Amino acid sequence: MLSSGSRIESFCFLTGILGYRKYLTQPLLNYIAEKCRDNGIEVIKVNESYTSKASCITENVCNVQTSKNTNALRSKRVARGLFKDKILNKVWNADLNGAVNHIN
């Protein structure tokens, strides 16, 4: 058990371990959104789970997120670390796919 104010608890708070992440990221996200609005940049929130389900090349992660039928996805993870696009019939690194979907 962690005691309140312990060094380990402080470390967990800062790094996002043990569910403390939401307390640190929400103010940061609000700050970034405010700065973007001030500079005319559109901010789109995307559920993180959809970035690994949609192909970064042939699918739009925002469209996949709003779709109710996730079984109709044209791509999927085929193994740990591998992602396959069914349209292109190509396989690439799943982490790369998720990262590109975060910035698209």
ChimeraX commands (.cxc) that place a marker at each C-alpha (Angstrom):
marker #1 position 0.00,0.00,0.00 radius 0.5
marker #1 position 1.28,3.47,-0.82 radius 0.5
marker #1 position 1.21,6.06,1.89 radius 0.5
marker #1 position -0.07,9.50,1.00 radius 0.5
marker #1 position 2.70,11.80,-0.16 radius 0.5
marker #1 position 5.24,9.02,-0.56 radius 0.5
marker #1 position 7.93,9.27,-3.20 radius 0.5
marker #1 position 6.49,6.32,-5.13 radius 0.5
marker #1 position 3.00,7.81,-5.13 radius 0.5
marker #1 position 4.38,11.10,-6.49 radius 0.5
marker #1 position 6.23,9.22,-9.23 radius 0.5
marker #1 position 3.06,7.33,-10.16 radius 0.5
marker #1 position 1.09,10.55,-10.34 radius 0.5
marker #1 position 3.57,12.16,-12.71 radius 0.5
marker #1 position 4.04,9.17,-15.00 radius 0.5
marker #1 position 0.40,8.13,-15.21 radius 0.5
marker #1 position 0.71,4.77,-13.46 radius 0.5
marker #1 position -2.13,3.39,-11.31 radius 0.5
marker #1 position -4.93,5.42,-12.89 radius 0.5
marker #1 position -3.62,8.84,-11.90 radius 0.5
marker #1 position -3.18,9.83,-15.54 radius 0.5
marker #1 position -6.55,11.56,-15.96 radius 0.5
marker #1 position -5.73,14.16,-13.34 radius 0.5
marker #1 position -2.60,15.23,-15.17 radius 0.5
marker #1 position -3.67,15.00,-18.81 radius 0.5
marker #1 position -7.06,16.74,-18.73 radius 0.5
marker #1 position -5.67,20.18,-17.76 radius 0.5
marker #1 position -2.96,19.73,-20.40 radius 0.5
marker #1 position -5.52,18.78,-23.06 radius 0.5
marker #1 position -7.68,21.77,-22.12 radius 0.5
marker #1 position -4.64,24.06,-22.38 radius 0.5
marker #1 position -3.67,22.67,-25.80 radius 0.5
marker #1 position -7.27,22.99,-27.06 radius 0.5
marker #1 position -7.42,26.60,-25.87 radius 0.5
marker #1 position -4.14,27.48,-27.61 radius 0.5
marker #1 position -5.32,25.76,-30.79 radius 0.5
marker #1 position -8.59,27.73,-30.77 radius 0.5
marker #1 position -6.63,30.95,-30.26 radius 0.5
marker #1 position -4.59,30.15,-33.37 radius 0.5
marker #1 position -7.43,28.86,-35.56 radius 0.5
marker #1 position -6.47,25.18,-35.32 radius 0.5
marker #1 position -9.26,22.61,-35.14 radius 0.5
marker #1 position -9.02,20.03,-32.34 radius 0.5
marker #1 position -10.64,16.63,-32.85 radius 0.5
marker #1 position -10.86,14.16,-29.97 radius 0.5
marker #1 position -10.46,10.53,-31.02 radius 0.5
marker #1 position -10.99,7.53,-28.77 radius 0.5
marker #1 position -7.61,5.85,-28.42 radius 0.5
marker #1 position -9.02,2.35,-28.90 radius 0.5
marker #1 position -10.07,3.11,-32.49 radius 0.5
marker #1 position -6.58,4.16,-33.59 radius 0.5
marker #1 position -5.47,0.53,-33.52 radius 0.5
marker #1 position -8.62,-0.76,-35.27 radius 0.5
marker #1 position -8.60,1.49,-38.34 radius 0.5
marker #1 position -6.07,1.40,-41.14 radius 0.5
marker #1 position -4.03,4.60,-41.31 radius 0.5
marker #1 position -3.96,4.33,-45.11 radius 0.5
marker #1 position -7.42,3.22,-46.29 radius 0.5
marker #1 position -9.73,4.20,-43.41 radius 0.5
marker #1 position -10.51,7.40,-41.54 radius 0.5
marker #1 position -10.29,6.87,-37.78 radius 0.5
marker #1 position -13.00,9.50,-37.12 radius 0.5
marker #1 position -15.45,7.67,-39.42 radius 0.5
marker #1 position -14.64,4.35,-37.77 radius 0.5
marker #1 position -15.24,5.86,-34.33 radius 0.5
marker #1 position -18.72,7.10,-35.24 radius 0.5
marker #1 position -19.68,3.82,-36.95 radius 0.5
marker #1 position -21.66,1.43,-34.77 radius 0.5
marker #1 position -20.55,-1.68,-36.68 radius 0.5
marker #1 position -16.92,-2.33,-35.76 radius 0.5
marker #1 position -17.15,-5.80,-37.35 radius 0.5
marker #1 position -17.28,-4.16,-40.79 radius 0.5
marker #1 position -13.76,-2.75,-40.46 radius 0.5
marker #1 position -11.61,-3.29,-43.51 radius 0.5
marker #1 position -8.50,-4.00,-41.46 radius 0.5
marker #1 position -7.43,-5.66,-38.23 radius 0.5
marker #1 position -4.57,-6.80,-36.03 radius 0.5
marker #1 position -3.49,-10.24,-37.18 radius 0.5
marker #1 position -0.96,-10.89,-34.42 radius 0.5
marker #1 position 0.67,-9.04,-31.59 radius 0.5
marker #1 position 2.45,-6.12,-33.21 radius 0.5
marker #1 position 1.14,-6.77,-36.74 radius 0.5
marker #1 position -1.67,-4.94,-38.49 radius 0.5
marker #1 position -3.21,-6.04,-41.81 radius 0.5
marker #1 position -5.08,-3.84,-44.25 radius 0.5
marker #1 position -7.61,-6.07,-46.03 radius 0.5
marker #1 position -7.99,-3.71,-49.00 radius 0.5
marker #1 position -4.28,-3.41,-49.79 radius 0.5
marker #1 position -3.52,-6.90,-48.47 radius 0.5
marker #1 position -0.43,-5.48,-46.74 radius 0.5
marker #1 position 0.90,-6.05,-43.22 radius 0.5
marker #1 position 2.83,-3.50,-41.15 radius 0.5
marker #1 position 3.70,-2.63,-37.57 radius 0.5
marker #1 position 0.59,-2.09,-35.42 radius 0.5
marker #1 position 2.26,0.58,-33.27 radius 0.5
marker #1 position 3.14,2.54,-36.41 radius 0.5
marker #1 position -0.48,2.31,-37.56 radius 0.5
marker #1 position -1.74,3.60,-34.20 radius 0.5
marker #1 position 0.78,6.45,-34.14 radius 0.5
marker #1 position -0.14,7.62,-37.64 radius 0.5
marker #1 position -3.84,7.48,-36.72 radius 0.5
marker #1 position -3.14,9.74,-33.74 radius 0.5
marker #1 position -1.78,12.48,-36.00 radius 0.5
marker #1 position -4.20,12.02,-38.94 radius 0.5
marker link #1:1,2 radius 0.2
marker link #1:2,3 radius 0.2
marker link #1:3,4 radius 0.2
marker link #1:4,5 radius 0.2
marker link #1:5,6 radius 0.2
marker link #1:6,7 radius 0.2
marker link #1:7,8 radius 0.2
marker link #1:8,9 radius 0.2
marker link #1:9,10 radius 0.2
marker link #1:10,11 radius 0.2
marker link #1:11,12 radius 0.2
marker link #1:12,13 radius 0.2
marker link #1:13,14 radius 0.2
marker link #1:14,15 radius 0.2
marker link #1:15,16 radius 0.2
marker link #1:16,17 radius 0.2
marker link #1:17,18 radius 0.2
marker link #1:18,19 radius 0.2
marker link #1:19,20 radius 0.2
marker link #1:20,21 radius 0.2
marker link #1:21,22 radius 0.2
marker link #1:22,23 radius 0.2
marker link #1:23,24 radius 0.2
marker link #1:24,25 radius 0.2
marker link #1:25,26 radius 0.2
marker link #1:26,27 radius 0.2
marker link #1:27,28 radius 0.2
marker link #1:28,29 radius 0.2
marker link #1:29,30 radius 0.2
marker link #1:30,31 radius 0.2
marker link #1:31,32 radius 0.2
marker link #1:32,33 radius 0.2
marker link #1:33,34 radius 0.2
marker link #1:34,35 radius 0.2
marker link #1:35,36 radius 0.2
marker link #1:36,37 radius 0.2
marker link #1:37,38 radius 0.2
marker link #1:38,39 radius 0.2
marker link #1:39,40 radius 0.2
marker link #1:40,41 radius 0.2
marker link #1:41,42 radius 0.2
marker link #1:42,43 radius 0.2
marker link #1:43,44 radius 0.2
marker link #1:44,45 radius 0.2
marker link #1:45,46 radius 0.2
marker link #1:46,47 radius 0.2
marker link #1:47,48 radius 0.2
marker link #1:48,49 radius 0.2
marker link #1:49,50 radius 0.2
marker link #1:50,51 radius 0.2
marker link #1:51,52 radius 0.2
marker link #1:52,53 radius 0.2
marker link #1:53,54 radius 0.2
marker link #1:54,55 radius 0.2
marker link #1:55,56 radius 0.2
marker link #1:56,57 radius 0.2
marker link #1:57,58 radius 0.2
marker link #1:58,59 radius 0.2
marker link #1:59,60 radius 0.2
marker link #1:60,61 radius 0.2
marker link #1:61,62 radius 0.2
marker link #1:62,63 radius 0.2
marker link #1:63,64 radius 0.2
marker link #1:64,65 radius 0.2
marker link #1:65,66 radius 0.2
marker link #1:66,67 radius 0.2
marker link #1:67,68 radius 0.2
marker link #1:68,69 radius 0.2
marker link #1:69,70 radius 0.2
marker link #1:70,71 radius 0.2
marker link #1:71,72 radius 0.2
marker link #1:72,73 radius 0.2
marker link #1:73,74 radius 0.2
marker link #1:74,75 radius 0.2
marker link #1:75,76 radius 0.2
marker link #1:76,77 radius 0.2
marker link #1:77,78 radius 0.2
marker link #1:78,79 radius 0.2
marker link #1:79,80 radius 0.2
marker link #1:80,81 radius 0.2
marker link #1:81,82 radius 0.2
marker link #1:82,83 radius 0.2
marker link #1:83,84 radius 0.2
marker link #1:84,85 radius 0.2
marker link #1:85,86 radius 0.2
marker link #1:86,87 radius 0.2
marker link #1:87,88 radius 0.2
marker link #1:88,89 radius 0.2
marker link #1:89,90 radius 0.2
marker link #1:90,91 radius 0.2
marker link #1:91,92 radius 0.2
marker link #1:92,93 radius 0.2
marker link #1:93,94 radius 0.2
marker link #1:94,95 radius 0.2
marker link #1:95,96 radius 0.2
marker link #1:96,97 radius 0.2
marker link #1:97,98 radius 0.2
marker link #1:98,99 radius 0.2
marker link #1:99,100 radius 0.2
marker link #1:100,101 radius 0.2
marker link #1:101,102 radius 0.2
marker link #1:102,103 radius 0.2
marker link #1:103,104 radius 0.2
view
